[in-house]
Structure formats: C-alpha cells, structure tokens
Amino acid sequence: MIGTKWVFRNKLDTFGIVTRNKTRLLVKEYNQEKGIYFDEIFIPIAILEAMCILLIFVSHMDNKLF
C-alpha cells in the first residue's frame, strides 16, 4: 500500500497578503515496493470540484467515505 499526504500552501501578493490557498494530495512514492509499479510514478492532484462531486454523491447514496 502506498501512502498519501496533503500539502497546503498560501499564495501571497506583493504586499504579503494571502490571496488564495492551494491544496494538493500527493503520493509518498518512497513507500513503493520494488516490483509493484516501481517504474511508474503517479501523482494525483485533488481538484476541488471533483472532491465536492464525490462528497455529494457519497452523501446522496448514504455511504461512508474513509
């Protein structure tokens, strides 16, 4: 199993004021096991709209999301 981690960053303007927040979900590729997709690197980026659609769908179907 390959783990993931969230990366949070703030974008600043020229005056140092936060203009927007950026979030990414990254794969910890250093946890890969040799021989199991070792040559392939895949870094998924979570898009806010896709996450909202996923949460709406899960709540509509009365499922649990882990």
C-alpha positions as CSV (number, residue, x, y, z in Angstrom):
1,M,0.0,0.0,0.0
2,I,1.3,3.4,-0.9
3,G,0.6,6.3,1.5
4,T,-0.5,9.8,0.7
5,K,0.0,13.2,2.2
6,W,-1.7,16.6,1.9
7,V,0.4,19.6,1.0
8,F,-1.1,23.1,1.9
9,R,0.3,26.4,0.6
10,N,-0.7,30.0,0.7
11,K,-0.3,32.2,-2.4
12,L,0.7,35.8,-1.4
13,D,0.5,39.0,-3.3
14,T,3.3,41.7,-3.5
15,F,2.2,43.1,-0.1
16,G,2.3,39.7,1.7
17,I,-1.4,39.3,1.9
18,V,-2.8,35.8,1.3
19,T,-4.7,35.8,-1.9
20,R,-5.6,32.1,-2.2
21,N,-5.0,28.8,-0.6
22,K,-3.7,25.8,-2.6
23,T,-4.1,22.1,-1.5
24,R,-2.6,19.0,-3.1
25,L,-2.9,15.3,-2.3
26,L,0.4,13.6,-3.1
27,V,1.6,10.0,-3.1
28,K,4.5,9.1,-0.9
29,E,6.5,7.3,-3.7
30,Y,9.3,6.4,-1.4
31,N,7.0,3.8,0.2
32,Q,6.8,1.8,-3.1
33,E,7.7,-1.8,-3.0
34,K,10.2,-2.9,-5.7
35,G,8.4,-4.9,-8.5
36,I,5.0,-3.4,-7.8
37,Y,4.5,-0.5,-10.1
38,F,8.1,0.6,-9.2
39,D,8.8,2.1,-12.6
40,E,5.6,4.1,-12.8
41,I,5.1,7.4,-10.8
42,F,1.6,8.7,-10.5
43,I,0.9,11.9,-8.5
44,P,-2.8,12.6,-8.3
45,I,-3.9,16.2,-7.7
46,A,-7.2,16.7,-6.0
47,I,-9.5,19.2,-7.8
48,L,-11.9,21.0,-5.5
49,E,-14.9,20.5,-7.9
50,A,-14.2,16.7,-8.1
51,M,-14.0,16.5,-4.3
52,C,-17.3,18.3,-4.0
53,I,-19.0,16.0,-6.5
54,L,-17.6,12.9,-4.7
55,L,-18.9,14.1,-1.3
56,I,-22.3,15.0,-2.8
57,F,-22.5,11.5,-4.4
58,V,-21.5,9.7,-1.2
59,S,-24.0,11.6,0.9
60,H,-26.8,11.0,-1.6
61,M,-26.1,7.3,-1.6
62,D,-26.0,7.2,2.2
63,N,-22.5,5.7,2.2
64,K,-19.4,6.3,4.4
65,L,-16.2,7.7,2.9
66,F,-12.9,6.8,4.5
